[in-house]
Structure formats: structure tokens, C-alpha cells
Amino acid sequence: MVISNKPLRFILVALVACLPLISFANPEVDTVKVKTEVAHEVSEEAHAEPTDVKSKIKEFINHHLLDAHDFTFSVNEETGEHYGFSLPIILWDNGLQVFSSSKFHHGEETAEHNGNYYVLHHEKIYKTDASGELTEGENGHPTNARPIDFSITKSVIGIMLVSLFMFLLFSSLAKSYAKNNGIASGLGRIFEPLVLYVRDEIAIPNIGEKNYKKYMSYLLTIFFFILFLNILGLMPLGFNVTGNIAITVSLAILTYIITTLTANKNYWGHIFWMPGVPTPMKFILAPIELLGTIIKPFSLMIRLYANMLAGHVVLMSIIGLMFIFKSWIGSTLSFGLAFALSILEILVAFLQAYIFTMLSALYFGAGNEEHHHDEAH
């Protein structure tokens, strides 16, 4: 099959023709004025609020990627008023300290509780004195003591919402099976094909028909939990749960613990005393194989975290271009690209849930693999 180069040439010529129009998307600036403004900015404090559009967009993206101790829907830039609600702060600092995040006033004031003073800095809580000053170390990070934080954050709210939704959804699906002789009804009918897909295409092929049933509850939970959290992260509410490395670490540790506790003796035999391998090599390969059991869940953690975090950064950066461009051409192109990338992110949400579940099933299957007598030959 021969593909003509004429359409490709036409696309390239069209892009080159549009370059002069797009180049005027940003207003012209005087270099002398820019140098003067830069000199003034350098003289200002390092923690000053961003003033230009690019800095505001960067600050907004960084704020979105971080977890939050309050839930803010929008901010009025003119009055500085925040629209949202506060969340409970739960600290362990010489005893249990519980108070509302409204005391921080969105990180602008020092919170006092039972004679203790706390400061919210980049969504991390530090202990300080009444002045609220933080002591910075050589690396620029505060050296103040940090109490143990058990607060209900925005990510925890997202996890609670998804957990409640899953409980109601699959409870109704189970009840419909009991009432209709194994036939799903209601909203559960939409997700029944996904349940069967996890069973028939992920669990059984990777674990085997003999052992797959004892892992089905975990595989279904992890698949829909990651899927719904990924979809929730694409909504305008600002949830970034699967882009939080603490969440992905917890999920990977669960897979590691289940694999370790349910593996049979053949699994450990292949790690510490590999059949068909010369005895001196077994002492060399055993630590490597043992390290491999830790690297596997580590790869699960990094894959989910990096893909979802990168998707959020790229999507919000492209949306931010609409506020940087000053022409209708640049803004329209940015909107179209952001829309196409949002569709792609939905596919990535399903794909990451599938990959995490499939690899977990693969590890479970390796832990339950039966001994083959032909291996010694």
C-alpha cells in the first residue's frame, strides 16, 4: 500500500502559513522594560504571590497536584474570598489535636490550638511559635518540627466518595442477581461486562481456574477503585488521588502483601533454591530474585503515579495556554488540543486500571504456580 505525500505536504504548508499568525498571540514587549521588571522581581521576596499569567498558571497546577486540607471550589481574585468548605485537622502532637482547617485561613494565618501554634506551608503542617515564622534550612525547606498528620484531606474525601459509590453500586448488583435468578438489573448492568472481563480475561488466564476465586474480590475492588478515582480526577472538582504517590504506594503494598502471604512453597523454592541451576549460582541468584519481589510492586507504584500525574500536568498546561494566547487562533487550537487530550485521558484511566489489575493477577499467578516435574530435565 502506497501513501501519497501530497496530504502531508499540504499539512506542513498549512502549519508554516499559520506560524506568523500564532507568533502574534503574545503581545510585543520591550526588552529594556523586561530587564527592568526582572530586576524588580529579583529584589522582591522569594515567597511573593505570582502576578503574571504564566506564574499564576504554574502556581495553580502545583496547587492542583498537591493534596489540600480544605475544599475550595473557586477564588475571587478581586476580594480574595474562597468558596468552599473546611476540613478537620487531626494531629498527634503531645496528644490528639483536633480543629478546623479554617483556622489557617488558606495558609495565610497561624493556627492556635491548646497553646500550640501551627503553620500550613505548601499543604504541610509545621509547628511554630505565635509569630508563625518558619526556619529554613540550607536546602530551602523548613526545619520546624512536623506533627503526625491524620487530617481528613481532599484526597481522603475522594476516596470516601468512591468507596461509598462502589459499595452502593455493587450491593445493588448483588441484590439484583439474587432477585432475578442471576440476571443483573438497574445500574449494575452497565458494569457487569467489566466484572466478567476481569474474571475471564484477567483472573483466570493469569491465576488459573483452580485458584482465581480467592483473588477475585481484591482484583475487582482494585480495578474499579483505580478506575473511578481516575475518572474522578478528570472532573472539575480538582481531585488528584491516583496522582498522589502515597496512594499508589499503599495499593502496591497491598498487592505485595497478598502475593507474599498466599504464595506456595514452589514460589519460594524458585526464589531461594532455583531448580536446574548449578549450586554456586543459586547463592548469587537468590538475593537478586528476592530483590525482584520488591521491584515488582515498586514498578506498579511508579507506573500508575507517573502516568496519572503526567496526564494532569499536560492537560492543565494546555488549558492554561488559552489564557496566555491573546488571539482567537491560539486559544482555539489550545481548546481543541485540550479536548482531544481529555478524551485520551479517559482511555488512560481505563488502561491504568487494567494494567494494575492484570499485573497484580500475574503476580498472584506466579505465587500459586504448581511444580512441574519436567523442569529438572
C-alpha positions as CSV (number, residue, x, y, z in Angstrom):
1,M,0.0,0.0,0.0
2,V,1.5,3.4,-1.1
3,I,0.6,6.5,0.8
4,S,0.7,9.8,-1.2
5,N,2.9,12.6,0.2
6,K,0.6,15.3,-1.1
7,P,-1.7,15.4,2.1
8,L,1.4,15.5,4.3
9,R,2.9,18.4,2.2
10,F,-0.4,20.3,2.4
11,I,-0.5,19.9,6.2
12,L,3.1,21.1,6.6
13,V,2.5,24.1,4.3
14,A,-0.7,25.0,6.3
15,L,1.2,24.9,9.6
16,V,4.0,27.1,8.2
17,A,1.4,29.5,6.9
18,C,-0.2,29.8,10.4
19,L,3.1,30.3,12.2
20,P,3.1,34.1,11.6
21,L,-0.5,34.4,13.0
22,I,0.3,32.3,16.1
23,S,3.5,34.3,16.7
24,F,1.4,37.4,17.4
25,A,-0.6,35.6,20.0
26,N,1.6,37.2,22.7
27,P,1.9,41.0,22.8
28,E,5.2,42.6,21.8
29,V,7.4,43.5,24.7
30,D,10.2,46.0,25.1
31,T,13.5,44.3,26.1
32,V,14.5,47.2,28.2
33,K,11.2,47.1,30.1
34,V,11.5,43.3,30.6
35,K,15.0,43.7,32.1
36,T,13.7,46.4,34.4
37,E,10.8,44.2,35.5
38,V,13.1,41.3,36.1
39,A,15.4,43.4,38.3
40,H,12.4,44.4,40.4
41,E,11.2,40.9,40.7
42,V,14.6,39.6,41.8
43,S,14.6,42.2,44.6
44,E,11.2,41.1,45.9
45,E,10.7,38.4,48.4
46,A,11.1,34.8,47.3
47,H,7.6,33.8,48.5
48,A,5.7,36.6,46.9
49,E,2.4,35.9,45.2
50,P,2.6,35.4,41.4
51,T,1.4,38.3,39.4
52,D,1.8,37.4,35.7
53,V,-0.4,34.9,33.9
54,K,2.2,32.3,33.4
55,S,3.3,32.3,37.1
56,K,-0.4,32.1,38.2
57,I,-1.0,29.1,35.9
58,K,2.1,27.3,37.2
59,E,1.1,28.0,40.8
60,F,-2.4,26.7,40.1
61,I,-1.1,23.5,38.5
62,N,1.2,22.9,41.5
63,H,-1.7,23.6,43.9
64,H,-3.9,21.1,42.0
65,L,-1.2,18.4,42.2
66,L,-0.9,18.8,45.9
67,D,-3.3,17.4,48.4
68,A,-5.3,20.0,50.3
69,H,-6.6,20.5,53.9
70,D,-9.7,22.3,52.7
71,F,-12.0,22.0,49.7
72,T,-12.0,25.2,47.6
73,F,-14.3,25.4,44.5
74,S,-13.2,28.9,43.3
75,V,-11.4,32.0,44.4
76,N,-12.5,35.6,43.8
77,E,-9.2,37.3,42.8
78,E,-10.6,40.8,43.5
79,T,-11.7,40.2,47.0
80,G,-9.6,37.1,47.8
81,E,-12.7,35.3,49.0
82,H,-12.6,31.5,48.8
83,Y,-15.7,29.5,48.0
84,G,-15.7,26.0,49.5
85,F,-15.7,24.4,53.0
86,S,-13.1,23.5,55.6
87,L,-12.0,20.0,56.6
88,P,-11.0,18.7,60.0
89,I,-7.3,18.9,61.1
90,I,-6.3,15.8,63.2
91,L,-2.7,16.0,64.6
92,W,-0.8,14.0,67.1
93,D,1.4,16.5,69.0
94,N,1.8,15.6,72.7
95,G,-1.7,14.3,72.5
96,L,-4.5,14.4,70.0
97,Q,-5.1,17.9,68.5
98,V,-8.4,18.3,66.5
99,F,-9.5,21.6,65.0
100,S,-10.9,23.0,61.7
101,S,-8.7,24.0,58.8
102,S,-10.5,27.4,58.7
103,K,-8.0,28.5,61.4
104,F,-5.3,28.6,58.8
105,H,-7.3,30.9,56.5
106,H,-6.0,29.0,53.5
107,G,-2.4,29.2,54.7
108,E,-2.4,32.9,55.4
109,E,-2.5,32.8,59.2
110,T,-1.1,30.9,62.1
111,A,-3.5,28.4,63.8
112,E,-3.5,28.2,67.6
113,H,-5.0,25.2,69.4
114,N,-4.4,24.3,73.1
115,G,-1.4,26.6,73.3
116,N,0.2,25.1,70.2
117,Y,0.9,27.1,67.1
118,Y,0.8,25.6,63.6
119,V,1.5,26.9,60.1
120,L,0.3,25.5,56.8
121,H,3.1,25.7,54.2
122,H,2.6,24.0,50.8
123,E,-0.1,21.8,52.4
124,K,2.3,20.6,55.1
125,I,1.7,21.5,58.7
126,Y,4.7,22.7,60.8
127,K,4.8,23.6,64.4
128,T,5.9,27.1,65.2
129,D,5.5,29.9,67.7
130,A,3.0,32.8,67.9
131,S,4.9,34.7,65.3
132,G,4.3,32.0,62.7
133,E,7.8,32.2,61.3
134,L,9.4,29.2,59.7
135,T,13.1,28.4,59.9
136,E,14.6,27.5,56.5
137,G,17.5,25.1,56.2
138,E,20.3,25.0,53.6
139,N,18.0,23.3,51.0
140,G,15.3,26.0,51.4
141,H,12.9,23.7,53.2
142,P,11.5,24.5,56.7
143,T,13.3,22.8,59.6
144,N,10.4,23.2,62.0
145,A,9.0,20.1,63.7
146,R,6.1,18.4,61.9
147,P,3.4,16.7,64.0
148,I,2.0,13.4,62.8
149,D,-0.9,14.4,60.4
150,F,-4.0,12.3,60.4
151,S,-6.2,15.0,58.8
152,I,-9.1,14.4,56.5
153,T,-7.8,15.9,53.3
154,K,-9.3,16.4,49.8
155,S,-7.8,13.1,48.6
156,V,-9.4,11.3,51.6
157,I,-12.8,12.8,50.7
158,G,-12.3,11.5,47.1
159,I,-11.5,8.0,48.4
160,M,-14.6,8.1,50.7
161,L,-16.8,9.1,47.8
162,V,-15.5,6.4,45.5
163,S,-15.8,3.8,48.3
164,L,-19.4,4.8,49.1
165,F,-20.3,4.7,45.4
166,M,-18.7,1.3,44.9
167,F,-20.5,-0.1,48.0
168,L,-23.9,1.1,46.8
169,L,-23.3,0.1,43.2
170,F,-22.2,-3.5,43.8
171,S,-24.5,-4.1,46.7
172,S,-27.4,-3.3,44.3
173,L,-25.8,-5.5,41.6
174,A,-25.5,-8.5,44.1
175,K,-29.2,-8.0,45.2
176,S,-30.4,-8.0,41.6
177,Y,-28.6,-11.3,41.0
178,A,-30.4,-12.8,44.0
179,K,-33.8,-11.4,42.9
180,N,-33.7,-12.2,39.2
181,N,-32.0,-15.6,39.2
182,G,-28.6,-14.4,38.2
183,I,-29.6,-11.6,35.8
184,A,-28.4,-8.1,36.6
185,S,-30.8,-5.2,36.6
186,G,-30.6,-1.4,37.2
187,L,-27.3,0.5,37.1
188,G,-25.3,-2.6,37.8
189,R,-26.0,-3.9,34.2
190,I,-23.6,-1.3,32.9
191,F,-20.7,-2.6,34.9
192,E,-21.5,-6.3,34.7
193,P,-19.5,-6.7,31.4
194,L,-16.4,-5.2,33.2
195,V,-16.8,-7.7,36.1
196,L,-17.0,-10.6,33.6
197,Y,-14.0,-9.2,31.7
198,V,-11.9,-9.0,34.9
199,R,-12.8,-12.6,35.7
200,D,-12.5,-14.2,32.2
201,E,-9.6,-12.1,30.7
202,I,-7.5,-11.2,33.7
203,A,-8.0,-13.5,36.7
204,I,-8.5,-16.9,35.0
205,P,-5.7,-16.7,32.4
206,N,-3.1,-15.4,34.8
207,I,-4.0,-17.2,38.0
208,G,-5.7,-20.4,36.8
209,E,-9.2,-21.8,37.3
210,K,-8.1,-23.6,40.5
211,N,-7.1,-20.5,42.5
212,Y,-8.6,-17.5,40.8
213,K,-11.7,-17.3,43.0
214,K,-9.9,-16.4,46.2
215,Y,-8.4,-13.3,44.5
216,M,-11.5,-12.1,42.6
217,S,-12.7,-9.8,45.4
218,Y,-9.4,-8.0,45.6
219,L,-9.0,-7.8,41.8
220,L,-12.5,-6.4,41.3
221,T,-12.0,-3.9,44.1
222,I,-8.7,-2.7,42.9
223,F,-9.9,-2.4,39.2
224,F,-13.0,-0.3,39.9
225,F,-11.3,1.6,42.7
226,I,-8.5,2.9,40.4
227,L,-10.9,3.4,37.5
228,F,-13.4,5.5,39.5
229,L,-10.6,7.5,41.1
230,N,-9.0,8.2,37.7
231,I,-12.4,9.3,36.3
232,L,-12.9,11.5,39.4
233,G,-9.6,13.1,38.7
234,L,-10.8,14.3,35.3
235,M,-13.7,16.2,36.8
236,P,-13.6,19.9,37.5
237,L,-13.6,19.3,41.3
238,G,-9.8,19.1,41.4
239,F,-9.2,15.6,42.8
240,N,-5.8,14.1,42.1
241,V,-5.9,10.9,44.1
242,T,-4.1,8.5,41.9
243,G,-1.5,11.2,41.1
244,N,-0.6,11.1,44.8
245,I,2.3,8.8,45.4
246,A,1.1,7.9,48.9
247,I,-2.0,6.3,47.4
248,T,-0.1,4.3,44.8
249,V,2.4,3.1,47.4
250,S,-0.5,1.8,49.5
251,L,-2.1,0.0,46.6
252,A,1.3,-1.6,45.6
253,I,2.0,-2.7,49.2
254,L,-1.4,-4.4,49.3
255,T,-0.5,-6.4,46.2
256,Y,2.9,-7.3,47.7
257,I,1.4,-8.4,51.0
258,I,-1.2,-10.6,49.4
259,T,1.3,-12.1,47.0
260,T,3.8,-12.9,49.8
261,L,1.2,-14.3,52.2
262,T,-0.6,-16.5,49.7
263,A,2.3,-17.8,47.7
264,N,3.0,-21.6,47.9
265,K,6.3,-23.4,48.6
266,N,7.1,-23.7,44.9
267,Y,7.2,-19.9,44.6
268,W,9.7,-19.6,47.4
269,G,11.6,-22.5,46.1
270,H,12.1,-20.8,42.8
271,I,13.4,-17.7,44.6
272,F,15.8,-19.2,47.1
273,W,16.7,-22.6,45.5
274,M,16.1,-22.5,41.8
275,P,15.7,-25.9,40.2
276,G,18.1,-26.8,37.3
277,V,20.6,-24.2,38.3
278,P,24.2,-25.0,39.5
279,T,24.5,-24.8,43.3
280,P,27.1,-22.0,43.3
281,M,24.9,-19.8,41.1
282,K,21.9,-20.3,43.5
283,F,23.7,-18.3,46.2
284,I,24.2,-15.5,43.7
285,L,20.8,-15.5,42.2
286,A,18.8,-15.9,45.4
287,P,19.3,-12.3,46.6
288,I,18.6,-11.0,43.1
289,E,15.3,-13.0,42.9
290,L,14.4,-11.8,46.4
291,L,15.0,-8.2,45.4
292,G,12.8,-8.8,42.3
293,T,9.8,-9.5,44.6
294,I,10.2,-5.9,45.9
295,I,10.9,-4.3,42.5
296,K,7.6,-5.7,41.0
297,P,5.3,-3.7,43.4
298,F,7.6,-0.7,43.0
299,S,7.0,-0.7,39.3
300,L,3.3,-0.9,39.9
301,M,3.5,2.2,42.1
302,I,5.6,4.2,39.7
303,R,3.6,3.3,36.6
304,L,0.2,4.4,38.0
305,Y,1.6,7.5,39.7
306,A,3.7,8.8,36.8
307,N,1.1,8.3,34.1
308,M,-1.7,10.0,36.0
309,L,0.5,12.8,37.3
310,A,1.8,13.5,33.8
311,G,-1.7,13.5,32.3
312,H,-2.8,16.1,34.8
313,V,0.2,18.3,34.2
314,V,0.0,18.2,30.4
315,L,-3.8,18.7,30.3
316,M,-3.8,21.7,32.7
317,S,-0.8,23.2,30.9
318,I,-2.6,23.1,27.6
319,I,-5.7,24.6,29.2
320,G,-3.5,27.3,30.6
321,L,-2.4,28.2,27.1
322,M,-5.8,29.5,26.4
323,F,-5.3,32.3,29.0
324,I,-1.8,33.1,27.6
325,F,-2.6,33.4,24.0
326,K,-4.2,36.7,23.0
327,S,-5.6,35.7,19.6
328,W,-8.6,33.5,18.8
329,I,-6.3,31.2,16.8
330,G,-4.1,30.2,19.6
331,S,-6.9,29.8,22.1
332,T,-9.0,27.7,19.7
333,L,-6.1,25.4,19.0
334,S,-5.4,25.0,22.7
335,F,-9.1,24.2,23.4
336,G,-9.2,21.6,20.6
337,L,-6.0,20.0,21.8
338,A,-7.2,20.0,25.4
339,F,-10.5,18.4,24.3
340,A,-8.7,15.7,22.4
341,L,-6.3,15.1,25.3
342,S,-9.3,14.8,27.7
343,I,-10.7,12.0,25.6
344,L,-7.3,10.3,25.6
345,E,-7.1,10.7,29.4
346,I,-10.4,8.7,29.7
347,L,-8.8,5.9,27.8
348,V,-5.7,6.2,30.0
349,A,-8.0,5.9,33.1
350,F,-9.3,2.6,31.9
351,L,-5.9,1.4,30.7
352,Q,-4.1,2.1,34.0
353,A,-6.8,0.3,36.0
354,Y,-6.5,-2.7,33.6
355,I,-2.6,-2.7,33.8
356,F,-2.5,-2.5,37.6
357,T,-5.1,-5.3,37.9
358,M,-3.5,-7.5,35.2
359,L,0.0,-7.3,36.8
360,S,-1.4,-8.0,40.2
361,A,-3.1,-11.1,38.9
362,L,0.1,-12.0,37.2
363,Y,2.0,-11.9,40.5
364,F,-0.7,-13.9,42.2
365,G,-0.5,-16.5,39.5
366,A,3.3,-16.7,39.9
367,G,2.8,-17.2,43.6
368,N,0.4,-20.1,43.1
369,E,2.1,-21.8,40.2
370,E,2.3,-25.6,40.6
371,H,5.6,-27.5,40.4
372,H,6.3,-29.0,37.0
373,H,8.3,-32.3,37.0
374,D,9.8,-31.6,33.6
375,E,11.8,-28.6,34.9
376,A,14.6,-30.8,36.3
377,H,15.2,-32.1,32.7
